[in-house]
């Protein structure tokens, strides 16, 4: 039983590492159009989590959305 659990844990760990690799290296940069769209949503009062949940097909990272919403709050624009 212990060997089986170790094997499952290793597979799970390998899947997490692979997902992290794909997520970091395959993530596209946001276009200015996407940034402006996110800016509009932030200005309408949506937070980063709500924006991400509304557009799951975009695969925007939560930290990127938080950064953009913070930039909109501080500077008034998502585009630098």
C-alpha positions as CSV (number, residue, x, y, z in Angstrom):
1,X,0.0,0.0,0.0
2,X,2.8,2.4,0.9
3,X,4.5,1.8,-2.5
4,X,1.3,2.5,-4.3
5,X,0.8,5.8,-2.4
6,X,4.4,6.8,-3.1
7,X,3.8,6.1,-6.8
8,X,0.6,8.2,-6.8
9,X,2.3,11.0,-5.0
10,X,5.1,11.0,-7.6
11,X,2.6,11.1,-10.5
12,X,0.7,13.9,-8.8
13,X,4.0,15.9,-8.2
14,X,5.1,15.3,-11.8
15,X,1.7,16.6,-13.1
16,X,2.0,19.7,-10.9
17,X,5.5,20.4,-12.2
18,X,4.4,19.8,-15.8
19,X,1.4,22.1,-15.4
20,X,3.7,24.8,-13.8
21,X,6.1,24.5,-16.7
22,X,3.4,24.8,-19.3
23,X,1.7,27.7,-17.4
24,X,4.9,29.7,-17.2
25,X,6.4,29.2,-20.6
26,X,3.2,29.0,-22.7
27,X,1.4,31.9,-21.3
28,X,1.0,34.7,-23.8
29,X,1.6,38.3,-23.1
30,X,-1.6,40.3,-22.8
31,X,-2.5,42.4,-25.8
32,X,-3.3,46.1,-25.3
33,X,-6.9,45.2,-26.3
34,X,-7.1,42.7,-23.4
35,X,-5.6,45.2,-21.0
36,X,-8.1,47.8,-22.0
37,X,-10.9,45.3,-21.6
38,X,-9.6,44.3,-18.1
39,X,-9.3,48.0,-17.3
40,X,-13.0,48.5,-18.1
41,X,-14.0,45.6,-16.0
42,X,-11.9,46.9,-13.0
43,X,-13.5,50.3,-13.4
44,X,-16.9,48.6,-13.3
45,X,-15.9,47.2,-9.9
46,X,-15.0,43.6,-10.8
47,X,-12.0,42.2,-8.9
48,X,-9.3,40.0,-10.3
49,X,-11.0,36.8,-9.2
50,X,-14.3,37.8,-10.8
51,X,-12.6,38.7,-14.0
52,X,-10.7,35.5,-14.2
53,X,-13.9,33.5,-13.4
54,X,-15.8,35.4,-16.1
55,X,-13.2,34.6,-18.8
56,X,-11.8,31.1,-18.1
57,X,-10.9,30.6,-21.8
58,X,-8.4,33.5,-21.6
59,X,-6.1,31.7,-19.1
60,X,-5.2,35.0,-17.5
61,X,-3.2,34.5,-14.3
62,X,-4.6,35.9,-11.1
63,X,-1.5,37.7,-10.3
64,X,-1.5,39.4,-13.7
65,X,-5.1,40.5,-13.2
66,X,-4.3,41.8,-9.7
67,X,-1.4,43.8,-11.1
68,X,-3.5,45.3,-13.8
69,X,-6.4,46.2,-11.5
70,X,-3.9,47.8,-9.1
71,X,-2.3,49.7,-11.9
72,X,-5.8,51.0,-13.0
73,X,-6.5,52.0,-9.4
74,X,-3.2,53.8,-8.9
75,X,-2.5,55.3,-12.4
76,X,-5.9,55.3,-14.1
77,X,-4.7,53.1,-17.0
78,X,-3.9,49.5,-17.6
79,X,-1.6,50.3,-20.5
80,X,1.8,51.6,-19.6
